[in-house]
Amino acid sequence: MTQANDDCLLTVRHFKLALLLGGPLAAAVVLSLNLWALKRRWLSFLFIVMGLTVSYAMELFSYSMSLLVVSYQDMGIYSAFIYRACFMMMAQFIFGLVIILFLRNRKIISTLNSTVYNVGFHDLIVIAYSFVYLFIHVSVSPLYVVFFNVFILLYFHVHLYFYRGLLYLSRNIFLKRIVGLLIFIVSAFVIYVYAFSRSLNIHFSDVILDFSDVYVFVVFYISLIWLVFEPLLLIVKYAGFVGRIHKTRRIIILVVIPVIAGLLIYGNLKFYDLKINKYQVHLQEEINGAQDTIRIAFIADLHFSRRISDEYLENFTKLIENQNPDVLMLGGDIIEMYEIQDEGELDRLDSALLDIDVPMGRYYVGGNHDRLDFSGYRQDFDGFVLSDTVMNVDDSFYLMGLKYRNNSRPKPISKLMPANEEKLPVILLDHSPYQLDKAVEAGIDIQLSGHTHNGQIWPLNYVISWIYELPWGYKKIGHTHFFVTSGIRGWGAPIRSAGDSEIMIIDLIFN
């Protein structure tokens, strides 16, 4: 075809495999890696952007075609998935053939190594990640596909970086190949676990789910290290200390492993160290109350699944009961919808919450992870699940509960405000702490929210602080008192390196 280029990482065969199996973005990654190795950095970046753009166009096509078919037939999630996969594979195959014919004997193919090898290590990597890209395209909504494509790009490059780092630790070629193959098989497997369990509701064992969650945590911190140290190594290189780069990389890798292990242990201990954080709110003089004080126990973000033990449920319910609350409020994401398949799985949670003695009752709003479509769940907690409703609780306060909305959707707080001739306090229970100004304008006295986890993983807490006006804790704006909990547990791995796992106890004091 063209003259072999021995400086290249991947071959023409890899490019064709990626193009036909994984689509434009997978093929763009193959070209980009080779262009980067040839120090054609801007062209490398351009191909990634082109791959993202064309992949998104094909994703919209497959999604639209599958909706067109499903809209006329009553199909389940598996049938819709198969239709979408067929449309995507058809589009990829046609596009791939056109591109292969167009690029034949073209200059860009010379960036690939044309040497013919037997099927081996790199073929397996290309095939595995090509199918990852294909699965992302057919299982994720177009609204999120760009985010997931970028995530997979970073995820892949982090593993490539880690593999290259291992090359500096050993000279044994066989060991390098075995470890490298293991890295890429595990990394692809974890993506498949997340995709299948969340898109097709396929159950995996607790061991596999726990391993996948922890693995993503480890990859996250390796990504941070990569983003911090790789630019520093480039500075060292261009400063004329080329000979020190290999030694520096070796030192970094040897330091990184125990540091990440330490973070895992620390984060796990912190995750299960449940705190009781107490607050007092003195209400305005004109607000009436049937009693001098009302004690609220407030929790959110339990993310209940079969992986939560009976011992844990008993522990946190006892902690709540020991505080003698008058009312229990749950601020969403109590259920992890991707891991709850049957109403019967909620029996343990139902009985645990119903065992808590609270005279004024238990009240719940849904979050973005909740699953409230189980009829049995609504029946057990009749009057408990609030969704854009307001109710008078024992003539002591009004409680407004909102269904989950993201920041782009307006919240109907003003429309739901009660006449409140009794001048009782109005409490808003809303999972997401967006649009705080709407609560102030409507005259809400107290708002209780969760959702943020206070970042859960350092340094994501700084990102959360930038996104939310109140990422965690207490703040008074106007006459409205806002509380945002960091959550009783968290999402994903049982690790918390930012914020606390907490139960909020809030005393409302009537003047």
C-alpha positions as CSV (number, residue, x, y, z in Angstrom):
1,M,0.0,0.0,0.0
2,T,2.6,2.6,1.2
3,Q,6.0,2.4,2.6
4,A,6.2,1.2,6.2
5,N,6.7,3.8,8.9
6,D,8.4,2.1,11.8
7,D,7.9,5.1,14.1
8,C,4.2,4.5,14.1
9,L,2.3,2.8,17.0
10,L,-0.5,1.2,15.0
11,T,-1.0,-0.2,11.6
12,V,-3.4,0.2,8.6
13,R,-5.2,-3.0,9.8
14,H,-5.8,-1.4,13.2
15,F,-7.2,1.7,11.5
16,K,-9.7,-0.4,9.5
17,L,-10.7,-2.5,12.5
18,A,-11.3,0.6,14.5
19,L,-13.3,2.3,11.7
20,L,-15.5,-0.7,11.0
21,L,-16.1,-1.8,14.6
22,G,-15.8,1.4,16.7
23,G,-16.7,4.1,14.2
24,P,-15.2,7.4,13.3
25,L,-14.0,8.3,16.8
26,A,-12.2,5.0,17.4
27,A,-10.5,5.4,14.0
28,A,-9.6,9.0,14.8
29,V,-7.9,7.8,18.0
30,V,-5.7,5.4,16.0
31,L,-4.7,8.1,13.5
32,S,-4.2,10.6,16.4
33,L,-1.9,8.3,18.3
34,N,0.4,7.8,15.3
35,L,0.4,11.5,14.4
36,W,1.3,12.3,18.0
37,A,4.2,9.9,17.9
38,L,5.3,11.6,14.6
39,K,5.1,14.9,16.5
40,R,2.3,16.3,14.3
41,R,0.4,17.4,17.4
42,W,-2.1,19.9,15.9
43,L,-3.1,17.4,13.2
44,S,-3.5,14.8,15.9
45,F,-5.9,17.1,17.8
46,L,-7.8,17.9,14.6
47,F,-8.6,14.3,13.9
48,I,-10.0,13.8,17.4
49,V,-12.3,16.8,16.9
50,M,-13.4,15.4,13.5
51,G,-14.0,12.0,15.0
52,L,-16.1,13.4,17.8
53,T,-18.2,15.5,15.4
54,V,-18.8,12.7,12.9
55,S,-19.5,10.2,15.7
56,Y,-22.1,12.5,17.2
57,A,-23.8,12.9,13.8
58,M,-24.0,9.1,13.4
59,E,-25.3,8.8,17.0
60,L,-28.1,11.2,16.2
61,F,-28.9,9.2,13.1
62,S,-29.1,5.8,14.9
63,Y,-31.1,7.3,17.8
64,S,-33.6,9.0,15.5
65,M,-34.1,5.9,13.4
66,S,-34.6,3.6,16.5
67,L,-37.1,6.1,17.9
68,L,-38.9,6.0,14.6
69,V,-39.2,2.3,14.8
70,V,-40.0,2.0,18.5
71,S,-42.7,4.7,18.3
72,Y,-44.8,2.5,16.1
73,Q,-44.2,-0.7,18.1
74,D,-44.4,-1.5,21.8
75,M,-40.9,-2.7,22.4
76,G,-38.8,-3.2,25.5
77,I,-35.4,-1.8,26.3
78,Y,-33.6,-4.8,24.7
79,S,-35.4,-4.6,21.4
80,A,-34.8,-0.8,21.2
81,F,-31.1,-1.5,22.0
82,I,-30.8,-4.0,19.2
83,Y,-32.5,-1.7,16.7
84,R,-30.2,1.1,17.6
85,A,-27.1,-1.1,17.5
86,C,-28.1,-2.3,14.0
87,F,-28.6,1.2,12.7
88,M,-25.3,2.3,14.2
89,M,-23.4,-0.6,12.8
90,M,-24.9,-0.1,9.4
91,A,-24.0,3.5,9.4
92,Q,-20.4,2.8,10.6
93,F,-19.9,0.0,8.0
94,I,-21.0,2.2,5.1
95,F,-19.0,5.2,6.4
96,G,-16.0,3.0,7.0
97,L,-16.0,1.5,3.5
98,V,-16.3,5.0,2.0
99,I,-13.4,6.3,4.0
100,I,-11.2,3.3,3.3
101,L,-11.8,3.7,-0.4
102,F,-11.3,7.5,-0.2
103,L,-8.0,7.2,1.7
104,R,-6.5,4.5,-0.4
105,N,-3.0,5.6,-1.5
106,R,-3.7,9.0,0.2
107,K,-0.9,10.7,2.1
108,I,-2.6,10.4,5.5
109,I,-2.3,6.6,5.4
110,S,1.4,7.0,5.4
111,T,1.2,8.0,9.1
112,L,0.2,4.3,9.7
113,N,2.6,1.4,9.8
114,S,1.8,-0.8,6.8
115,T,3.8,-3.8,8.1
116,V,1.7,-6.9,8.3
117,Y,1.8,-8.6,11.7
118,N,0.1,-11.6,13.1
119,V,-3.0,-11.0,15.3
120,G,-1.6,-10.0,18.6
121,F,-1.6,-7.6,21.5
122,H,-2.4,-4.3,19.7
123,D,-5.2,-6.0,17.7
124,L,-6.9,-7.1,21.0
125,I,-6.7,-3.5,22.4
126,V,-8.1,-1.9,19.2
127,I,-10.9,-4.4,19.0
128,A,-11.8,-4.1,22.7
129,Y,-11.9,-0.3,22.7
130,S,-13.7,-0.2,19.3
131,F,-16.5,-2.2,20.8
132,V,-16.5,0.1,23.8
133,Y,-17.0,3.1,21.5
134,L,-19.8,1.2,19.6
135,F,-21.5,0.4,22.9
136,I,-21.4,4.0,24.1
137,H,-23.0,5.1,20.9
138,V,-25.9,2.7,21.1
139,S,-26.6,2.9,24.8
140,V,-26.3,6.6,25.7
141,S,-28.7,9.4,24.9
142,P,-27.4,11.9,22.4
143,L,-27.6,14.5,25.2
144,Y,-24.8,12.8,27.1
145,V,-22.9,11.0,24.3
146,V,-20.3,13.8,23.8
147,F,-19.4,13.8,27.5
148,F,-19.0,10.0,27.5
149,N,-16.9,10.1,24.3
150,V,-14.6,12.6,25.9
151,F,-14.5,10.5,29.1
152,I,-13.6,7.4,27.1
153,L,-10.8,9.3,25.4
154,L,-9.3,10.4,28.7
155,Y,-9.9,7.0,30.2
156,F,-8.0,5.3,27.3
157,H,-5.1,7.7,27.3
158,V,-4.7,7.4,31.1
159,H,-4.3,3.6,30.7
160,L,-1.9,4.2,27.8
161,Y,0.1,6.5,30.0
162,F,0.1,4.0,32.9
163,Y,1.2,1.2,30.6
164,R,4.1,3.4,29.2
165,G,5.0,4.1,32.8
166,L,5.3,0.4,33.6
167,L,7.8,0.1,30.7
168,Y,10.2,2.1,32.8
169,L,9.9,-0.4,35.7
170,S,10.9,-3.6,33.9
171,R,13.0,-4.7,31.0
172,N,11.2,-8.1,30.7
173,I,9.3,-8.0,27.4
174,F,7.1,-10.9,28.2
175,L,6.1,-9.3,31.6
176,K,5.4,-6.0,29.8
177,R,3.0,-7.7,27.4
178,I,1.2,-9.7,30.0
179,V,0.8,-6.7,32.3
180,G,-0.2,-4.5,29.3
181,L,-2.8,-7.0,28.1
182,L,-4.2,-7.2,31.7
183,I,-4.5,-3.4,32.0
184,F,-6.4,-3.0,28.8
185,I,-8.7,-6.1,29.3
186,V,-9.6,-4.9,32.8
187,S,-10.1,-1.3,31.7
188,A,-12.5,-2.4,28.9
189,F,-14.3,-4.8,31.1
190,V,-15.0,-2.1,33.7
191,I,-16.6,0.1,31.0
192,Y,-18.7,-2.8,29.9
193,V,-19.9,-3.4,33.5
194,Y,-21.0,0.2,33.9
195,A,-22.6,0.3,30.4
196,F,-24.5,-3.0,30.7
197,S,-25.7,-2.5,34.3
198,R,-27.0,1.0,33.7
199,S,-28.2,0.8,30.1
200,L,-29.7,-2.7,30.0
201,N,-30.3,-3.2,33.8
202,I,-28.1,-6.4,33.7
203,H,-27.2,-7.6,37.2
204,F,-23.5,-8.3,38.1
205,S,-22.2,-9.8,41.3
206,D,-21.4,-7.4,44.2
207,V,-17.7,-8.3,43.9
208,I,-17.6,-7.1,40.2
209,L,-19.6,-3.9,41.0
210,D,-17.4,-3.1,44.0
211,F,-14.2,-3.8,42.0
212,S,-15.5,-1.6,39.1
213,D,-16.3,1.3,41.4
214,V,-12.9,1.2,43.1
215,Y,-11.2,0.9,39.8
216,V,-12.8,4.1,38.5
217,F,-11.7,5.8,41.7
218,V,-8.1,4.7,41.1
219,V,-8.2,5.8,37.4
220,F,-9.5,9.2,38.5
221,Y,-6.5,9.8,40.7
222,I,-4.1,8.5,38.0
223,S,-5.7,11.0,35.6
224,L,-5.0,13.8,38.0
225,I,-1.4,12.7,38.4
226,W,-1.1,12.5,34.6
227,L,-2.5,16.0,34.1
228,V,-0.1,17.5,36.8
229,F,3.2,15.7,36.1
230,E,3.2,15.2,32.4
231,P,3.5,18.9,31.7
232,L,6.2,19.1,34.3
233,L,8.1,16.3,32.5
234,L,7.8,18.2,29.2
235,I,9.3,21.3,30.9
236,V,12.2,19.1,32.2
237,K,12.7,17.7,28.7
238,Y,12.8,21.1,27.0
239,A,15.0,22.5,29.7
240,G,17.7,20.1,28.5
241,F,17.5,17.4,31.2
242,V,16.3,14.6,28.8
243,G,18.3,12.0,30.6
244,R,16.5,12.5,33.9
245,I,13.0,12.0,32.4
246,H,13.0,8.2,32.6
247,K,14.3,8.2,36.2
248,T,11.7,10.9,37.2
249,R,8.9,8.8,35.7
250,R,10.0,5.7,37.6
251,I,10.1,7.7,40.9
252,I,6.6,9.1,40.2
253,I,5.1,5.6,39.6
254,L,6.8,4.1,42.7
255,V,5.3,7.0,44.8
256,V,1.9,7.0,43.1
257,I,1.0,3.4,44.0
258,P,1.3,3.7,47.9
259,V,-0.3,7.2,47.8
260,I,-3.4,5.9,46.0
261,A,-3.5,2.9,48.3
262,G,-3.5,5.2,51.3
263,L,-6.3,7.3,49.8
264,L,-8.4,4.2,49.3
265,I,-8.0,3.2,52.9
266,Y,-8.5,6.7,54.3
267,G,-11.6,7.3,52.0
268,N,-13.2,4.0,53.0
269,L,-12.8,4.7,56.7
270,K,-14.2,8.3,56.2
271,F,-17.1,6.9,54.1
272,Y,-18.4,4.8,57.0
273,D,-17.7,7.3,59.7
274,L,-21.2,8.7,60.0
275,K,-21.4,12.2,61.6
276,I,-24.3,13.9,63.4
277,N,-24.2,17.6,62.5
278,K,-26.6,19.7,64.6
279,Y,-28.1,23.1,63.8
280,Q,-30.6,25.5,65.4
281,V,-32.9,27.9,63.4
282,H,-34.6,30.7,65.3
283,L,-37.7,31.5,63.2
284,Q,-39.1,35.0,62.8
285,E,-41.4,36.3,65.5
286,E,-44.5,36.5,63.2
287,I,-44.2,32.8,62.4
288,N,-46.5,30.6,64.6
289,G,-46.0,27.1,65.8
290,A,-48.0,24.5,67.5
291,Q,-45.1,23.7,69.8
292,D,-41.9,25.5,70.9
293,T,-39.5,23.5,68.9
294,I,-39.6,21.0,66.0
295,R,-36.6,18.6,65.6
296,I,-36.0,17.5,62.0
297,A,-33.8,14.6,61.1
298,F,-32.6,15.2,57.5
299,I,-30.8,12.7,55.3
300,A,-30.1,12.4,51.5
301,D,-28.1,10.4,49.0
302,L,-28.2,6.9,50.6
303,H,-28.1,5.3,47.2
304,F,-29.7,2.1,48.6
305,S,-28.9,-1.1,46.8
306,R,-28.5,-4.8,47.7
307,R,-24.9,-4.0,48.5
308,I,-25.9,-2.1,51.7
309,S,-25.9,-4.5,54.6
310,D,-28.6,-4.9,57.2
311,E,-26.0,-3.9,59.8
312,Y,-25.5,-0.6,58.2
313,L,-29.3,0.1,58.0
314,E,-29.7,-0.8,61.6
315,N,-26.7,1.5,62.6
316,F,-27.9,4.6,60.9
317,T,-31.6,4.2,61.9
318,K,-30.5,3.9,65.5
319,L,-28.4,7.0,65.2
320,I,-31.4,8.9,64.0
321,E,-33.7,7.5,66.6
322,N,-31.3,8.4,69.4
323,Q,-31.7,12.0,68.4
324,N,-35.5,11.9,69.2
325,P,-36.6,13.7,66.0
326,D,-40.2,14.8,65.5
327,V,-40.0,14.3,61.8
328,L,-37.8,12.5,59.3
329,M,-37.1,14.1,55.9
330,L,-35.4,12.4,53.0
331,G,-34.0,14.6,50.3
332,G,-33.7,12.3,47.4
333,D,-31.3,9.7,45.9
334,I,-32.3,7.3,48.6
335,I,-32.5,4.5,46.0
336,E,-29.9,3.7,43.4
337,M,-32.1,2.9,40.4
338,Y,-29.5,1.1,38.5
339,E,-29.1,-1.6,41.1
340,I,-32.8,-2.0,42.2
341,Q,-34.7,-4.3,39.8
342,D,-37.6,-5.5,41.9
343,E,-39.9,-4.1,44.5
344,G,-39.0,-6.8,46.9
345,E,-35.5,-5.5,47.2
346,L,-36.9,-2.4,48.9
347,D,-38.4,-4.4,51.8
348,R,-35.3,-4.0,53.9
349,L,-35.2,-0.3,53.4
350,D,-39.0,0.1,54.0
351,S,-38.9,-1.7,57.3
352,A,-35.8,0.1,58.5
353,L,-37.3,3.6,57.8
354,L,-40.7,2.6,59.2
355,D,-39.1,1.4,62.5
356,I,-37.9,5.0,63.2
357,D,-40.3,6.5,65.7
358,V,-41.2,10.0,64.4
359,P,-44.5,11.5,65.6
360,M,-44.9,13.8,62.6
361,G,-44.1,11.2,60.0
362,R,-41.6,10.6,57.2
363,Y,-41.4,12.6,54.0
364,Y,-39.5,11.9,50.8
365,V,-38.7,13.6,47.5
366,G,-37.1,11.9,44.5
367,G,-33.7,12.6,43.2
368,N,-32.0,11.9,39.9
369,H,-31.0,8.3,41.0
370,D,-34.3,7.4,42.6
371,R,-36.8,4.9,41.3
372,L,-40.3,5.8,42.5
373,D,-42.3,3.8,40.0
374,F,-42.7,0.8,42.2
375,S,-46.4,0.6,43.2
376,G,-45.6,-1.2,46.4
377,Y,-43.1,1.5,47.4
378,R,-45.7,4.3,47.0
379,Q,-48.3,2.2,48.8
380,D,-46.1,1.6,51.9
381,F,-45.3,5.3,52.1
382,D,-48.7,6.7,51.2
383,G,-48.5,10.5,51.7
384,F,-44.8,10.2,52.1
385,V,-43.5,10.7,48.6
386,L,-43.9,14.3,47.5
387,S,-43.7,15.4,43.9
388,D,-44.6,19.0,43.2
389,T,-47.1,19.0,46.1
390,V,-47.5,20.8,49.4
391,M,-49.2,19.6,52.6
392,N,-50.0,20.8,56.1
393,V,-48.1,18.6,58.7
394,D,-50.0,18.4,62.0
395,D,-50.9,22.1,61.8
396,S,-47.2,22.8,62.7
397,F,-45.7,23.6,59.3
398,Y,-46.3,23.4,55.5
399,L,-44.1,21.0,53.6
400,M,-43.5,21.5,49.9
401,G,-41.8,18.7,47.9
402,L,-40.5,19.1,44.4
403,K,-39.7,16.4,41.9
404,Y,-36.1,16.4,40.6
405,R,-35.2,19.0,38.0
406,N,-31.9,20.1,36.6
407,N,-30.8,23.7,36.6
408,S,-32.3,24.4,33.1
409,R,-35.8,23.7,34.2
410,P,-37.8,26.3,36.2
411,K,-39.1,25.2,39.6
412,P,-42.8,25.9,40.4
413,I,-42.2,27.1,43.9
414,S,-44.3,30.3,43.7
415,K,-47.3,28.3,42.2
416,L,-47.2,25.8,45.0
417,M,-47.0,28.3,47.9
418,P,-49.9,27.9,50.3
419,A,-52.2,30.8,51.3
420,N,-50.8,30.2,54.9
421,E,-53.2,32.3,56.8
422,E,-52.0,30.5,59.9
423,K,-48.5,32.0,59.3
424,L,-46.9,28.6,59.7
425,P,-43.3,28.0,58.6
426,V,-43.0,26.7,55.0
427,I,-40.3,24.1,54.5
428,L,-39.1,23.2,51.0
429,L,-37.8,19.7,50.4
430,D,-35.9,19.7,47.1
431,H,-33.1,17.3,46.0
432,S,-31.1,19.8,44.0
433,P,-29.9,23.1,45.5
434,Y,-30.4,25.0,42.2
435,Q,-32.2,28.3,41.9
436,L,-32.0,29.4,45.5
437,D,-33.2,32.8,44.6
438,K,-36.6,31.3,43.6
439,A,-37.1,30.0,47.1
440,V,-36.2,33.4,48.6
441,E,-38.5,35.3,46.3
442,A,-41.4,32.9,47.0
443,G,-41.0,33.3,50.8
444,I,-39.8,29.8,51.7
445,D,-38.6,29.8,55.3
446,I,-36.4,26.7,55.2
447,Q,-35.0,24.7,52.2
448,L,-33.5,21.2,52.6
449,S,-31.4,19.7,49.8
450,G,-28.8,17.2,48.9
451,H,-27.4,16.0,45.6
452,T,-23.9,17.6,45.8
453,H,-22.2,15.0,48.0
454,N,-19.9,18.0,48.7
455,G,-17.8,16.5,45.9
456,Q,-17.2,13.2,47.7
457,I,-13.8,12.8,46.0
458,W,-11.1,15.4,46.5
459,P,-10.6,17.7,44.6
460,L,-14.1,17.5,43.1
461,N,-15.3,19.5,46.2
462,Y,-13.7,22.6,44.6
463,V,-15.6,22.0,41.4
464,I,-18.8,21.6,43.3
465,S,-18.1,24.8,45.2
466,W,-17.8,26.6,41.9
467,I,-21.0,25.1,40.5
468,Y,-23.3,25.6,43.5
469,E,-24.0,28.7,45.6
470,L,-24.2,26.4,48.6
471,P,-22.3,23.1,48.0
472,W,-22.7,22.0,51.6
473,G,-23.8,23.2,55.1
474,Y,-25.9,26.1,56.2
475,K,-26.5,29.6,54.7
476,K,-29.1,32.3,55.3
477,I,-30.2,34.3,52.2
478,G,-32.7,37.0,52.9
479,H,-35.0,35.4,55.5
480,T,-34.7,31.9,54.0
481,H,-32.5,29.3,55.8
482,F,-30.8,26.8,53.4
483,F,-29.4,23.5,54.4
484,V,-27.4,21.2,51.9
485,T,-26.3,17.8,53.2
486,S,-23.2,16.1,51.9
487,G,-25.2,12.8,52.1
488,I,-25.5,9.9,54.4
489,R,-23.4,7.8,52.0
490,G,-22.4,8.5,48.4
491,W,-22.4,7.2,44.9
492,G,-20.1,4.5,43.4
493,A,-17.1,3.3,45.4
494,P,-17.5,3.4,49.2
495,I,-14.9,6.1,49.4
496,R,-15.1,9.7,50.6
497,S,-12.0,11.8,50.5
498,A,-14.0,15.1,50.6
499,G,-16.8,16.0,53.0
500,D,-18.4,13.8,55.6
501,S,-21.1,11.1,55.6
502,E,-23.7,12.9,57.7
503,I,-27.1,13.1,59.3
504,M,-28.4,16.6,59.8
505,I,-30.4,17.4,62.9
506,I,-32.1,20.7,62.7
507,D,-34.0,22.3,65.6
508,L,-36.7,24.8,64.6
509,I,-37.1,27.2,67.5
510,F,-40.3,29.4,67.5
511,N,-39.8,32.8,69.1
